[in-house]
Amino acid sequence: MTRLLLLLFSILLSQGVFAKTPERRQLLNHDWQFCQNDSDFAQARTLSLPHDWSIHERFDRNAPAGNDGGYLPTGKGWYRKTLTLGPEYRDKKVRLYFEGVYMNSVVYVNGHRAGGWPYGYSSFWVDATPYYIIGKNEIVVSVDNSHQKNCRWYSGSGIYRNVWLFTTPTTYIDEWSVQVLTPDVHTVQLKAEVVHPQGQRTPVTRTLKVENPHLWSPDDPYLYQTELAEGDDRITVTYGIRTIDYSASKGLLLNGKPLKLNGACLHHDNGIMGAAAFDAAEYRKARLMKEAGFNAVRTSHNPPSEAFLRACDELGLLVIDEAFDGWREQKNAHDYHELIDQWWQRDLDAMVLRDRNHPSIFCWSIGNEVIERKKIEIVKTAHLMASHIRQLDATRPITSALAAWDSDWDIYDPLAAEHDIVGYNYMMHKAESDHERQPDRVMMQTESYPRDAWKNYERMQRLPYVVGDFVWTGLDYIGESGIGRWYYEGDAPGEHWERPLYPWHAAYCGDVDLTGWRKPISHYRSLLYNGDGGQLYMAVREPDGYQGKVKQTMWGTWPTWESWTWPGWEGKPIEVEVYTAKPAVKLYLNDQLVGEQPTKEMKALFTLPYAEGTLRAEAGGMDTKLQTAGQPASLRLTADKQRLMADGQDLLFVTIEVVDAQGRLCPNASTQLSLRLSGAAELLALGNADIKDEDPYFDATHKTWKGRALAVVRAGQKSGRIMLTVEASGLPKSTLRIHQN
């Protein structure tokens, strides 16, 4: 009898009778096999996603992606994963969700072509239900990024965002059908569609009453959660309650209050990590923007990761969510013009349906500086795209970034009329004359030069119909190589688009550099929009001729540093900038008054002969100082947090600085570093902010630049202690101990 019962139990167990219900959503990032080009999986290596294979290559002046792609190789790749599904998956709806694959992906399940997506920035679903079996399943993904050039910035290559397994009953809630509407701040409507086994859909609506709504804003990014359940399926919905309004007379109103947008344009990469969109890296990117004083970002020129949008929701950053760089006329040989006719509607669906419940998103953008802007057909394209988005989400304004480098700006009026807020790229000097011609137009500068910070700030304060300025850019990024650089006489001259500029492989136009250091322009911009916050900021302009005669480019600013260490320049004139909202600044060198200067445009300027010592500025009871650094004496390691989660996905960002005996940064130190990591973790990236340093980011040696470098440690999947050791010739080694659990 006992044997019979055991046999019966075994049969029932194999049929899933006693099986635990599988989790609705499971991360599938671990244990993939990967091989490049057309090699077979016998030569594959095992890795975990997110994965960008291009950043793990060396810079190559002959790489097909060229200056746009940061001189890194692209090509083709194959991924394979074995997925074992037990009896609990029997008679379930099984889907794969890819947050982003760059690009031209095809997904196979057990040898069957199950789906894929050409546009590398769209998230997409693959229905595995017809193909999966109980037991071992093979998922294979092909990726083709060999058709170059296809992007004007660094795209990365591979499955660079998360992959998920979704398991539901055969009757389930369609995740992208869920829409949160707030017809007023006391009413929340949840709309969704339930999908039935034969494909038919049933709409459902839930209404919630909120007596004392806690409104979402950049200063108070409060989020609500609720559960939506239908039958045996249920999902958690996160949302915020806030109102957006805009007009030429009142400007932009958030929750009924006027708000000016101090915005940053951002590309999707994570600097020395490439395009790999780890949640921790995406959160850090948003945090760096928030700490730099921005209240808004523009995802130029493609939809971002979901992790980045969640971070904007949580930290309080308003977002322009942008779909495309170009439309029907090409900027590069293999860009979106090859896809638009067949894919524009599906790609807009992917952006809007995925993202429309994020309270951070206040605006949709359908394009950027499209080449065919002088053709009348463009008005029809804009109208089709804008109308389609409004069918999916009628609660947000629509924009695109318009530009002109000639005398024909006025002819874009019919195109501008298709937008709710008109985006101006480098054209805000036209605002007042445009307002006379089009008095109801609401405007924002969707791109601006970093050096024009004051001009754009002043114009926004004065003109209510100009609601924001988005500088190009918030962060330095790989690709579009050389934009924003300064260079010295004798270097390759000119702008980044005029000629290849190798070894420059990245952009230096960001307010924040590749290591996360805020440049002086960042502190100045934040002061304009946020006030001084009880702080004073001082920086020193590199003397012209110190390392060469300085040449600037359009997106650049003068090389300016938090440094009073200029050996060899003693007795020669040097310029000091002090940023403050106070009316005047006093400057002291070694406790001797240099002088007092009034502030103009929230900036006081001084010229004095350079001498070693302590430079101190005073204004309105505040002071700040810079001191001459001594010789390098040690290495300082500063981690962005104390612990790593042992999930194989968490990241630790470690700033490495060369300091003197008093702990002062040595701003001229170019010191060769060597790193060792022990424990269940890996060194993911190591680099500096020098955009012409040819040393790759994937190995364990790198020089500091301006005394600074950045290391990124990726967590393993076992608890324990991690030890990072950094060595440099002539300096004592430095060790950082990290807890992982």
Order of alpha helices (4+ residues) and beta strands (2+ residues): alpha-beta-beta-beta-beta-beta-beta-beta-beta-beta-beta-beta-beta-beta-beta-beta-beta-beta-beta-beta-beta-alpha-beta-alpha-beta-alpha-beta-alpha-beta-alpha-beta-alpha-beta-alpha-beta-beta-beta-beta-alpha-beta-beta-beta-beta-beta-beta-beta-beta-beta-beta-beta-beta-beta-beta-beta-beta-beta-beta
